[in-house]
Amino acid sequence: MPRPPLLIGTWGKIRRATIAGQPTAFANYRDSSGRTRTMQRNGRTEPEAERNLIAALKKKLDDESTDLLAASSTIAELADQWLEELRLKKTPQGTIVTYRSAIQANIKPGIGALRLSEATVPRVDRFLKNMLDRPSAARTARIVLAGMFKLAVRHGAVSRNPVPDTMPIATPKKPVKAKTLDHIHGMRKLFAEYDASHTSELWETSGMLMGTGCRIGECLALRWDHDTRLDSGVVEINGTLIVGEDGKLHWQEHPKSEAGERALTLPATMRGLLVARRVSAMYEQVFPSSTGTWRWPANVRRQWRQALEGSVYAGATPKDFRRAVATHLDREVGVKAAAQQLGHGNEDITIDYYIERQRQIADFAEVIESLFENAG
């Protein structure tokens, strides 16, 4: 009966011998490819040669198993490997930053010390339910954990992913409320007043948001030579600004989604504004910072809040301009145009999150009146 093979990552009996006058120890080991190989090491004495061999075998097999998760690995270790895989897959930096934040803020402190073998459905379910007072954070944590445990299953560390069997987390959905034209103009008046004493350019930035419906990161990522064609009045959305894992602001070579890459014809008013800016432009960016670098979206949002503070528009955000554009286009030319302008690949996203629905009056009174006819 043939001898059973060594387990992967182990070695067999160590033998000693003197070879060419050198005390030597050697043994067979089985590597991660499944092949059985032989390793030998020398020493001043045979015991020393054996110690040298054991150290070399451990290093060799430990190096091969470094990337492999086991049932004894922790959820924190799984998280680190999963993030590294996202980087290898060229996942957008913005997505990685969002997922890493969820891991650092919630998953590692909450269940990071659990072994993968201990991550049962009840334990993961309890962890997520404890976050229900923050539905958005709980939903993100569930998405992240589901992706992490897919990796654990592929590594053979667990037999199945526990997350799909946990309770689904519903995110409360508020009806979309779009700002009226009076609101938009009222806010831009306050932006102009704020710009008079700050290096903010909120009036012009908000004009671009109103003229295109683009995201604030897309707006601030515009470059004169690469993204504008002022002779034909077109801007191209080719990228966006993101905060990388290093905490620095970066230009990302694509917007949020594939559908987000689009060319937009500018309204005449906005085209004129950009032509005037181009004449005096000193930097590559259409909306640079005061020092000629990329303008941080977070700083724009902060100045936006300050400009509206204490007014009836307090609490409004750049996304409100995006909703206003979507709602206006929907009512004038239809939802397909709104989705195309905003860069959505799916019209459902535009309808669910950006278009204010009009209340319809059911007018079937004449038909129902027939029910009262011949009542006697």
C-alpha positions as CSV (number, residue, x, y, z in Angstrom):
1,M,0.0,0.0,0.0
2,P,1.6,3.4,-1.0
3,R,2.6,5.8,1.7
4,P,0.1,8.7,2.0
5,P,1.6,12.0,0.8
6,L,2.7,14.7,3.2
7,L,0.2,17.4,4.1
8,I,0.8,20.6,2.2
9,G,3.0,22.9,4.2
10,T,4.7,20.1,6.2
11,W,7.9,18.1,6.1
12,G,8.8,14.5,6.8
13,K,11.4,12.8,8.8
14,I,14.7,14.6,9.1
15,R,17.8,12.5,8.3
16,R,21.4,13.3,9.1
17,A,24.5,12.4,7.1
18,T,28.0,13.6,6.4
19,I,28.3,14.6,2.7
20,A,31.7,15.6,1.3
21,G,32.9,16.0,4.8
22,Q,30.1,18.3,5.8
23,P,27.6,17.5,8.5
24,T,24.2,17.6,6.7
25,A,20.5,17.3,7.5
26,F,17.9,16.8,4.8
27,A,14.1,16.1,4.6
28,N,11.3,16.0,2.1
29,Y,8.6,18.7,2.2
30,R,5.4,19.4,0.3
31,D,5.0,23.0,-1.0
32,S,1.8,24.9,-1.9
33,S,1.8,23.5,-5.5
34,G,1.4,20.0,-4.1
35,R,4.9,18.9,-5.1
36,T,7.2,17.0,-2.8
37,R,10.7,18.4,-2.8
38,T,13.9,17.9,-0.8
39,M,15.8,20.5,1.2
40,Q,19.1,20.1,2.9
41,R,21.3,22.3,5.1
42,N,24.9,22.0,6.4
43,G,26.3,22.9,9.8
44,R,29.4,22.5,11.9
45,T,27.8,19.5,13.6
46,E,24.8,17.3,12.6
47,P,22.5,18.9,15.3
48,E,23.4,22.3,14.1
49,A,22.7,21.2,10.5
50,E,19.3,19.9,11.6
51,R,18.5,23.2,13.3
52,N,19.5,25.1,10.2
53,L,17.3,22.9,8.1
54,I,14.2,23.3,10.4
55,A,14.7,27.1,10.3
56,A,14.9,27.1,6.5
57,L,11.9,24.8,6.1
58,K,9.8,27.0,8.4
59,K,10.8,30.2,6.5
60,K,10.1,28.5,3.1
61,L,6.7,27.2,4.1
62,D,5.7,30.2,6.1
63,D,6.4,32.5,3.1
64,E,4.3,30.3,0.9
65,S,1.4,30.4,3.3
66,T,1.5,34.1,4.2
67,D,-1.3,35.0,1.8
68,L,-3.5,32.0,2.7
69,L,-6.2,32.5,5.2
70,A,-7.2,29.8,7.7
71,A,-10.0,29.1,10.0
72,S,-7.8,30.5,12.8
73,S,-7.3,33.8,10.9
74,T,-9.1,36.8,12.4
75,I,-11.7,39.0,10.7
76,A,-9.2,41.8,11.0
77,E,-6.6,39.8,9.0
78,L,-9.3,38.9,6.4
79,A,-10.2,42.6,6.1
80,D,-6.5,43.6,5.3
81,Q,-6.2,40.9,2.7
82,W,-9.5,41.8,1.1
83,L,-8.5,45.5,0.8
84,E,-5.3,44.4,-0.8
85,E,-7.2,42.3,-3.3
86,L,-9.4,45.3,-4.1
87,R,-6.2,47.3,-5.0
88,L,-5.0,44.5,-7.2
89,K,-8.4,44.5,-9.0
90,K,-7.9,48.3,-9.7
91,T,-11.1,49.1,-7.7
92,P,-11.7,52.9,-7.7
93,Q,-9.9,54.6,-5.0
94,G,-13.0,56.3,-3.7
95,T,-14.6,52.9,-3.2
96,I,-11.6,51.5,-1.4
97,V,-11.5,54.6,0.9
98,T,-15.2,54.1,1.8
99,Y,-14.8,50.4,2.5
100,R,-11.6,50.9,4.5
101,S,-13.3,53.6,6.6
102,A,-16.1,51.1,7.4
103,I,-13.6,48.5,8.4
104,Q,-11.6,50.8,10.6
105,A,-14.5,52.5,12.2
106,N,-16.9,49.6,12.7
107,I,-15.8,46.1,11.7
108,K,-12.4,45.9,13.3
109,P,-13.5,47.4,16.7
110,G,-16.7,45.3,16.6
111,I,-15.7,41.8,15.5
112,G,-12.1,42.2,14.2
113,A,-10.7,39.8,16.9
114,L,-13.1,37.0,16.0
115,R,-11.6,33.9,14.3
116,L,-13.1,33.1,11.0
117,S,-14.3,29.8,12.4
118,E,-16.2,31.8,15.1
119,A,-17.9,34.1,12.6
120,T,-21.2,32.3,12.7
121,V,-24.5,33.7,11.2
122,P,-25.8,34.5,14.7
123,R,-22.6,36.4,15.7
124,V,-22.4,38.4,12.4
125,D,-26.2,39.1,12.5
126,R,-25.9,40.4,16.1
127,F,-23.1,42.7,15.2
128,L,-25.1,44.2,12.3
129,K,-28.2,44.5,14.4
130,N,-26.3,46.5,17.0
131,M,-25.7,49.1,14.2
132,L,-29.3,49.6,13.2
133,D,-29.4,53.0,14.8
134,R,-27.1,54.0,11.9
135,P,-28.7,52.3,8.9
136,S,-26.3,53.6,6.3
137,A,-23.2,52.4,8.3
138,A,-24.9,49.1,8.9
139,R,-25.7,48.6,5.3
140,T,-22.1,49.4,4.2
141,A,-20.7,47.1,6.9
142,R,-22.9,44.3,5.6
143,I,-21.8,44.9,2.0
144,V,-18.1,44.9,3.1
145,L,-18.4,41.7,5.2
146,A,-20.1,39.9,2.3
147,G,-17.2,40.7,0.1
148,M,-14.7,39.8,2.7
149,F,-16.2,36.4,3.4
150,K,-16.3,35.6,-0.4
151,L,-12.5,35.8,-0.2
152,A,-12.4,33.6,2.9
153,V,-14.5,31.0,1.1
154,R,-12.1,31.1,-1.9
155,H,-9.2,30.5,0.5
156,G,-10.9,27.6,2.1
157,A,-10.9,29.2,5.5
158,V,-14.7,28.9,5.8
159,S,-17.1,26.6,4.0
160,R,-19.7,29.2,3.4
161,N,-20.3,32.9,3.6
162,P,-22.4,33.7,6.7
163,V,-23.5,37.2,5.6
164,P,-26.3,36.4,3.1
165,D,-28.2,34.7,5.9
166,T,-28.1,37.7,8.2
167,M,-31.1,40.1,8.3
168,P,-31.2,42.4,5.3
169,I,-30.8,46.1,6.3
170,A,-33.3,48.5,4.8
171,T,-32.1,52.0,4.3
172,P,-34.9,54.5,5.0
173,K,-35.8,56.2,1.8
174,K,-36.9,59.8,1.9
175,P,-39.0,61.3,-1.0
176,V,-36.9,63.4,-3.3
177,K,-37.4,67.1,-2.8
178,A,-35.9,69.3,-5.6
179,K,-35.1,73.0,-5.0
180,T,-37.3,75.4,-7.0
181,L,-35.8,77.9,-9.5
182,D,-36.4,80.6,-6.9
183,H,-34.3,78.6,-4.3
184,I,-31.5,78.1,-6.8
185,H,-31.3,81.8,-7.6
186,G,-31.6,82.8,-4.0
187,M,-28.7,80.6,-3.0
188,R,-26.5,81.9,-5.9
189,K,-27.2,85.4,-4.7
190,L,-25.8,84.5,-1.3
191,F,-22.9,82.8,-2.9
192,A,-22.0,86.0,-4.8
193,E,-22.1,87.9,-1.5
194,Y,-19.9,85.3,0.2
195,D,-17.4,85.4,-2.7
196,A,-17.0,89.1,-2.3
197,S,-15.0,88.5,0.9
198,H,-13.6,85.0,0.4
199,T,-11.5,83.2,-2.3
200,S,-14.4,80.7,-2.8
201,E,-15.8,81.2,-6.3
202,L,-19.1,79.6,-5.1
203,W,-21.2,81.6,-7.6
204,E,-19.3,80.3,-10.6
205,T,-18.9,76.8,-9.3
206,S,-22.6,76.6,-8.5
207,G,-23.3,77.9,-12.0
208,M,-21.4,75.0,-13.5
209,L,-23.4,72.6,-11.3
210,M,-26.6,74.2,-12.5
211,G,-25.5,74.2,-16.1
212,T,-24.4,70.6,-16.2
213,G,-25.9,68.7,-13.3
214,C,-22.5,67.2,-12.7
215,R,-21.1,66.1,-9.3
216,I,-19.0,68.5,-7.3
217,G,-16.0,66.2,-7.7
218,E,-16.5,66.1,-11.4
219,C,-16.9,69.9,-11.6
220,L,-13.7,70.6,-9.7
221,A,-11.8,68.0,-11.8
222,L,-12.3,69.8,-15.1
223,R,-9.2,70.8,-17.0
224,W,-9.0,73.4,-19.7
225,D,-6.9,71.6,-22.3
226,H,-8.3,68.1,-21.8
227,D,-12.0,68.6,-20.9
228,T,-13.3,71.7,-22.5
229,R,-14.1,72.6,-26.1
230,L,-15.2,76.2,-25.8
231,D,-15.4,76.7,-29.6
232,S,-18.3,74.2,-29.7
233,G,-19.5,74.8,-26.1
234,V,-18.9,71.3,-24.8
235,V,-17.3,70.0,-21.6
236,E,-16.3,66.4,-21.2
237,I,-16.5,64.6,-17.8
238,N,-13.5,62.4,-17.9
239,G,-12.5,62.2,-14.3
240,T,-13.2,63.2,-10.7
241,L,-11.4,64.3,-7.6
242,I,-11.0,61.7,-4.7
243,V,-9.2,61.5,-1.4
244,G,-6.8,58.6,-1.7
245,E,-5.7,56.2,1.0
246,D,-2.8,58.5,1.7
247,G,-5.2,61.3,2.7
248,K,-4.2,63.5,-0.2
249,L,-6.4,64.8,-3.0
250,H,-6.0,63.0,-6.4
251,W,-7.4,63.4,-9.9
252,Q,-9.0,60.0,-10.8
253,E,-8.9,59.1,-14.5
254,H,-12.6,58.2,-14.6
255,P,-15.7,59.4,-12.9
256,K,-17.8,57.4,-10.4
257,S,-19.2,55.0,-13.0
258,E,-18.6,54.0,-16.7
259,A,-21.8,55.8,-17.6
260,G,-20.4,58.9,-15.9
261,E,-18.0,59.5,-18.8
262,R,-20.0,61.9,-20.9
263,A,-19.8,65.0,-23.1
264,L,-22.2,67.8,-22.2
265,T,-23.3,70.8,-24.3
266,L,-23.1,73.9,-22.1
267,P,-26.0,76.4,-21.9
268,A,-25.1,79.7,-23.5
269,T,-24.8,81.5,-20.2
270,M,-22.4,79.0,-18.8
271,R,-20.4,78.9,-22.0
272,G,-19.9,82.6,-21.8
273,L,-18.8,82.4,-18.2
274,L,-16.2,79.8,-19.1
275,V,-14.9,81.8,-22.0
276,A,-14.4,84.8,-19.7
277,R,-12.6,82.6,-17.2
278,R,-10.4,81.1,-19.9
279,V,-9.0,84.5,-20.9
280,S,-7.5,85.1,-17.4
281,A,-6.8,81.4,-16.5
282,M,-3.3,80.8,-15.0
283,Y,-3.6,77.1,-14.2
284,E,-4.6,73.8,-15.7
285,Q,-7.7,73.5,-13.6
286,V,-11.0,75.3,-14.6
287,F,-11.7,75.8,-10.9
288,P,-8.3,75.8,-9.2
289,S,-7.6,76.6,-5.6
290,S,-6.0,80.0,-4.7
291,T,-2.6,78.4,-5.0
292,G,-3.2,76.7,-8.3
293,T,-3.8,73.2,-7.0
294,W,-6.9,71.1,-7.1
295,R,-9.7,72.6,-5.1
296,W,-10.8,70.3,-2.3
297,P,-14.6,69.3,-2.6
298,A,-14.7,69.2,1.2
299,N,-13.6,72.8,1.4
300,V,-16.2,73.9,-1.1
301,R,-18.9,72.1,0.9
302,R,-17.7,73.9,4.0
303,Q,-17.8,77.3,2.4
304,W,-21.1,76.4,0.9
305,R,-22.5,75.8,4.4
306,Q,-21.0,79.0,5.7
307,A,-22.5,81.0,2.9
308,L,-26.0,79.7,3.5
309,E,-25.8,79.6,7.3
310,G,-28.7,81.4,9.0
311,S,-30.7,81.7,5.7
312,V,-33.8,79.8,4.6
313,Y,-31.5,77.7,2.4
314,A,-29.3,76.4,5.3
315,G,-28.7,72.7,4.9
316,A,-28.7,72.7,1.1
317,T,-25.8,70.9,-0.6
318,P,-24.3,70.8,-4.0
319,K,-26.4,67.7,-4.7
320,D,-29.5,69.8,-4.5
321,F,-28.4,71.5,-7.7
322,R,-28.0,68.1,-9.3
323,R,-31.5,67.2,-8.2
324,A,-32.9,70.5,-9.5
325,V,-31.4,69.8,-13.0
326,A,-32.7,66.2,-13.0
327,T,-36.2,67.3,-12.0
328,H,-36.3,70.1,-14.5
329,L,-35.1,67.9,-17.4
330,D,-37.6,65.2,-16.5
331,R,-40.5,67.6,-16.6
332,E,-39.4,69.3,-19.8
333,V,-37.9,66.4,-21.9
334,G,-38.2,63.2,-19.9
335,V,-36.3,60.9,-17.6
336,K,-34.1,59.5,-20.2
337,A,-32.5,62.9,-20.8
338,A,-32.1,63.5,-17.1
339,A,-30.3,60.2,-16.7
340,Q,-28.0,60.9,-19.6
341,Q,-27.2,64.4,-18.3
342,L,-26.4,63.1,-14.8
343,G,-24.3,60.2,-16.1
344,H,-26.5,57.4,-14.8
345,G,-26.5,54.0,-16.6
346,N,-29.8,53.1,-15.0
347,E,-32.8,55.5,-15.2
348,D,-34.1,53.9,-11.9
349,I,-31.3,55.7,-10.0
350,T,-32.3,59.0,-11.5
351,I,-36.0,58.4,-10.6
352,D,-35.3,57.1,-7.1
353,Y,-32.7,59.6,-5.9
354,Y,-32.8,62.8,-8.1
355,I,-36.3,63.5,-9.5
356,E,-39.0,64.9,-7.4
357,R,-42.2,63.2,-8.3
358,Q,-45.2,65.2,-9.1
359,R,-48.4,64.4,-7.3
360,Q,-50.9,63.1,-9.9
361,I,-54.6,63.7,-9.5
362,A,-56.7,60.7,-10.5
363,D,-59.4,62.2,-12.7
364,F,-61.8,59.4,-13.4
365,A,-64.8,61.1,-11.8
366,E,-67.0,61.0,-15.0
367,V,-66.4,57.3,-15.3
368,I,-67.3,56.7,-11.7
369,E,-70.3,58.9,-12.0
370,S,-71.9,56.1,-14.1
371,L,-72.1,54.1,-10.9
372,F,-74.7,56.6,-9.6
373,E,-76.9,56.5,-12.7
374,N,-80.2,54.8,-12.5
375,A,-80.0,54.7,-8.8
376,G,-83.7,54.7,-8.7
